[in-house]
Amino acid sequence: MLAYGRGDAHAFDALYTRHRGTLYRFLLRHCRSERASADELFQETWSRVIVARERYRPEAKFTTWLLQIAHNLAIDLMRRHRPQAGSEETELVLRQLDAPETERPDRVLSEFEQRRRLQRALEDLPDEQRTAFVLRMENGLGLEEIAEVTGAGQETVKSRLRYAFAKIRARFAE
């Protein structure tokens, strides 16, 4: 990034090639598989990187800085488009959650079904927990790096991860 900031266009190509997959997967998870939103945020993130090239300071890993930009943009987008559940929809969801376990058919899940189940479990997590979980499990970031990306304290990140893991385990125990 420092080389790109000094005007080396090939350095940007190397950054883009190395980090585009990580960034896109993060955004796709963050946007709950809405490709249009992920695409929009992907482009905006790289635009912000280009604009900030001369101001960039290596205070953290480039990946952490890049994901922090993407996270902030995703939060802004979510705030603009936050859906509000009505009382009928809320009641329906609560009734489904209260259904006795005997009404839920047990079956052996294929690998695809397991991945889809994990995707649904992730979608059901609160945004902060899902973000922490994805940054940890898919991007391999540690507590300190997740704290930098999300702007939360390390203890808060630790709590979010603990709750996320507990909710996902509970979901798979069903």
C-alpha contacts under 8 A as a table, 3 or more apart, distances in Angstrom:
res1	aa1	res2	aa2	distance
1	M	4	Y	4.96
1	M	5	G	6.09
1	M	11	A	6.85
1	M	12	F	7.05
1	M	15	L	7.25
1	M	53	R	7.02
1	M	56	Y	7.47
1	M	62	F	7.45
2	L	5	G	4.95
2	L	6	R	6.42
2	L	53	R	7.61
2	L	56	Y	7.20
2	L	57	R	7.84
2	L	58	P	7.99
3	A	6	R	5.11
3	A	7	G	6.64
3	A	8	D	5.57
3	A	11	A	6.07
4	Y	7	G	5.08
4	Y	8	D	4.59
4	Y	9	A	5.93
4	Y	10	H	7.52
4	Y	11	A	5.15
4	Y	12	F	5.64
4	Y	53	R	6.63
5	G	8	D	7.17
5	G	53	R	4.51
5	G	54	E	4.59
5	G	55	R	7.69
5	G	56	Y	7.34
6	R	54	E	7.07
8	D	11	A	5.47
8	D	12	F	7.22
9	A	12	F	5.31
9	A	13	D	6.69
10	H	13	D	4.99
10	H	14	A	6.36
11	A	14	A	5.09
11	A	15	L	6.27
12	F	15	L	4.99
12	F	16	Y	6.00
13	D	16	Y	5.15
13	D	17	T	6.04
14	A	17	T	5.18
14	A	18	R	6.06
15	L	18	R	5.21
15	L	19	H	5.99
15	L	20	R	8.00
16	Y	19	H	5.40
16	Y	20	R	5.38
17	T	20	R	5.81
17	T	21	G	7.97
18	R	21	G	7.48
19	H	22	T	5.38
19	H	23	L	6.10
19	H	63	T	7.23
20	R	23	L	5.16
20	R	24	Y	5.99
21	G	24	Y	5.20
21	G	25	R	6.06
22	T	25	R	5.37
22	T	26	F	6.15
22	T	139	N	6.95
23	L	26	F	5.16
23	L	27	L	6.20
23	L	42	F	7.17
23	L	66	L	7.68
23	L	67	L	6.68
23	L	70	A	7.66
24	Y	27	L	5.08
24	Y	28	L	5.97
24	Y	38	A	6.95
24	Y	39	D	7.79
24	Y	42	F	6.30
25	R	28	L	5.05
25	R	29	R	6.19
26	F	29	R	5.33
26	F	30	H	6.07
26	F	67	L	7.89
26	F	134	V	6.97
26	F	135	L	7.43
26	F	138	E	7.86
26	F	139	N	7.89
27	L	30	H	4.84
27	L	31	C	5.90
27	L	38	A	5.23
27	L	41	L	7.16
27	L	42	F	7.10
27	L	70	A	7.15
27	L	71	H	7.91
27	L	74	A	7.55
28	L	31	C	5.13
28	L	32	R	6.12
28	L	33	S	4.97
28	L	34	E	6.63
28	L	35	R	6.55
28	L	38	A	5.21
29	R	32	R	5.05
29	R	33	S	5.87
29	R	134	V	7.37
30	H	33	S	7.65
30	H	74	A	7.21
30	H	127	D	7.77
30	H	130	R	7.49
30	H	131	T	6.53
31	C	34	E	5.50
31	C	35	R	7.73
31	C	37	S	6.48
31	C	38	A	6.07
31	C	74	A	7.46
32	R	123	E	6.18
33	S	38	A	7.63
34	E	37	S	5.60
34	E	38	A	6.25
35	R	38	A	4.94
35	R	39	D	5.85
36	A	39	D	5.11
36	A	40	E	6.16
37	S	40	E	5.06
37	S	41	L	6.14
38	A	41	L	5.16
38	A	42	F	5.90
39	D	42	F	4.99
39	D	43	Q	6.28
40	E	43	Q	5.37
40	E	44	E	6.20
41	L	44	E	4.94
41	L	45	T	5.88
41	L	70	A	6.82
41	L	73	L	6.68
41	L	74	A	6.80
42	F	45	T	5.23
42	F	46	W	6.45
42	F	70	A	7.42
43	Q	46	W	5.32
43	Q	47	S	6.14
44	E	47	S	4.90
44	E	48	R	6.17
44	E	73	L	7.93
45	T	48	R	5.12
45	T	49	V	6.34
45	T	66	L	7.48
45	T	69	I	6.26
45	T	70	A	5.56
45	T	73	L	7.46
46	W	49	V	4.91
46	W	50	I	6.24
47	S	50	I	5.12
47	S	51	V	6.25
48	R	51	V	5.06
48	R	52	A	6.04
48	R	69	I	7.70
49	V	52	A	5.15
49	V	53	R	5.98
49	V	66	L	7.54
50	I	53	R	5.29
51	V	54	E	7.70
52	A	55	R	5.23
52	A	56	Y	5.93
53	R	56	Y	5.45
58	P	61	K	6.76
58	P	62	F	7.18
60	A	64	T	6.36
60	A	65	W	6.49
61	K	64	T	5.26
61	K	65	W	6.44
62	F	65	W	5.08
62	F	66	L	6.02
63	T	66	L	5.03
63	T	67	L	6.03
64	T	67	L	5.22
64	T	68	Q	6.03
64	T	145	E	6.33
64	T	146	I	7.83
64	T	148	E	7.23
64	T	149	V	5.99
65	W	68	Q	5.06
65	W	69	I	6.40
65	W	149	V	6.86
66	L	69	I	5.28
66	L	70	A	6.39
67	L	70	A	4.91
67	L	71	H	5.89
67	L	149	V	6.16
68	Q	71	H	5.01
68	Q	72	N	6.15
68	Q	148	E	7.16
68	Q	149	V	4.04
68	Q	150	T	6.40
69	I	72	N	5.29
69	I	73	L	6.27
69	I	149	V	7.78
70	A	73	L	5.14
70	A	74	A	6.07
71	H	74	A	5.06
71	H	75	I	6.17
71	H	149	V	6.98
71	H	150	T	6.79
72	N	75	I	5.14
72	N	76	D	6.27
72	N	150	T	7.70
73	L	76	D	5.08
73	L	77	L	6.21
74	A	77	L	5.04
74	A	78	M	6.04
75	I	78	M	5.04
75	I	79	R	6.16
76	D	79	R	5.20
76	D	80	R	6.41
77	L	80	R	5.19
77	L	81	H	6.30
78	M	81	H	5.17
78	M	82	R	5.48
79	R	82	R	5.33
85	A	89	E	6.08
85	A	90	T	6.31
86	G	89	E	5.36
86	G	90	T	6.20
87	S	90	T	5.04
87	S	91	E	6.14
88	E	91	E	5.16
88	E	92	L	6.24
89	E	92	L	5.12
89	E	93	V	6.31
90	T	93	V	5.26
90	T	94	L	6.21
91	E	94	L	5.09
91	E	95	R	6.12
92	L	95	R	5.19
92	L	96	Q	6.28
93	V	96	Q	5.13
93	V	97	L	6.25
94	L	97	L	5.06
94	L	98	D	6.16
95	R	98	D	5.06
95	R	99	A	6.32
96	Q	99	A	5.30
99	A	103	E	6.74
99	A	104	R	7.95
100	P	103	E	5.65
100	P	104	R	7.32
101	E	104	R	5.24
101	E	174	E	7.66
102	T	105	P	7.10
109	L	112	F	7.77
109	L	113	E	5.47
109	L	114	Q	6.05
110	S	113	E	5.09
110	S	114	Q	6.20
111	E	114	Q	5.03
111	E	115	R	6.32
112	F	115	R	5.18
112	F	116	R	6.21
113	E	116	R	4.98
113	E	117	R	5.99
114	Q	117	R	4.98
114	Q	118	L	6.21
115	R	118	L	5.04
115	R	119	Q	6.17
116	R	119	Q	4.90
116	R	120	R	6.21
117	R	120	R	5.10
117	R	121	A	6.13
118	L	121	A	4.93
118	L	122	L	6.09
118	L	168	I	7.50
119	Q	122	L	5.07
119	Q	123	E	6.19
120	R	123	E	4.94
120	R	124	D	6.26
121	A	124	D	5.17
121	A	125	L	6.56
121	A	167	K	7.87
121	A	168	I	5.98
121	A	171	R	6.72
122	L	125	L	5.28
122	L	130	R	5.94
122	L	168	I	7.52
123	E	126	P	7.93
123	E	130	R	7.50
125	L	129	Q	6.11
125	L	130	R	5.55
125	L	164	A	6.79
125	L	167	K	7.70
126	P	129	Q	5.45
126	P	130	R	6.17
127	D	130	R	5.14
127	D	131	T	6.05
128	E	131	T	5.24
128	E	132	A	6.27
128	E	160	R	6.93
129	Q	132	A	5.18
129	Q	133	F	6.05
129	Q	160	R	4.87
129	Q	161	L	6.17
129	Q	163	Y	7.21
129	Q	164	A	5.46
130	R	133	F	5.06
130	R	134	V	6.06
130	R	164	A	6.89
131	T	134	V	5.24
131	T	135	L	6.07
132	A	135	L	5.20
132	A	136	R	6.12
132	A	146	I	6.51
132	A	157	V	6.66
132	A	160	R	6.68
132	A	161	L	6.08
133	F	136	R	5.16
133	F	137	M	5.91
133	F	138	E	7.96
133	F	160	R	7.98
133	F	161	L	5.86
133	F	164	A	6.63
133	F	165	F	7.78
134	V	137	M	5.25
134	V	138	E	5.26
134	V	139	N	6.77
135	L	138	E	5.80
135	L	139	N	4.90
135	L	140	G	6.37
135	L	141	L	5.75
135	L	146	I	6.56
136	R	139	N	5.72
136	R	140	G	4.77
136	R	141	L	4.90
136	R	142	G	6.43
136	R	143	L	7.95
136	R	146	I	7.41
137	M	140	G	5.50
137	M	141	L	7.73
141	L	144	E	7.98
141	L	145	E	5.73
141	L	146	I	6.10
142	G	145	E	5.33
142	G	146	I	6.12
143	L	146	I	5.14
143	L	147	A	6.04
143	L	154	Q	5.85
143	L	157	V	6.49
143	L	158	K	6.83
144	E	147	A	5.05
144	E	148	E	6.31
144	E	154	Q	6.04
145	E	148	E	5.00
145	E	149	V	6.23
146	I	149	V	5.07
146	I	150	T	6.05
146	I	154	Q	7.89
146	I	157	V	7.01
147	A	150	T	5.32
147	A	151	G	5.46
147	A	152	A	4.93
147	A	153	G	5.55
147	A	154	Q	5.48
147	A	157	V	6.23
148	E	151	G	5.23
148	E	152	A	7.05
152	A	156	T	6.24
152	A	157	V	6.54
153	G	156	T	5.17
153	G	157	V	6.28
154	Q	157	V	4.98
154	Q	158	K	6.10
155	E	158	K	4.94
155	E	159	S	6.21
156	T	159	S	5.09
156	T	160	R	6.15
157	V	160	R	5.02
157	V	161	L	6.14
158	K	161	L	5.20
158	K	162	R	6.14
159	S	162	R	5.01
159	S	163	Y	6.14
160	R	163	Y	5.25
160	R	164	A	6.02
161	L	164	A	5.00
161	L	165	F	6.05
162	R	165	F	5.30
162	R	166	A	6.15
163	Y	166	A	5.04
163	Y	167	K	6.09
164	A	167	K	5.21
164	A	168	I	6.15
165	F	168	I	5.15
165	F	169	R	6.01
166	A	169	R	5.13
166	A	170	A	6.08
167	K	170	A	5.06
167	K	171	R	6.08
168	I	171	R	4.97
168	I	172	F	6.29
169	R	172	F	5.18
169	R	173	A	6.10
170	A	173	A	4.96
170	A	174	E	6.54
171	R	174	E	5.54
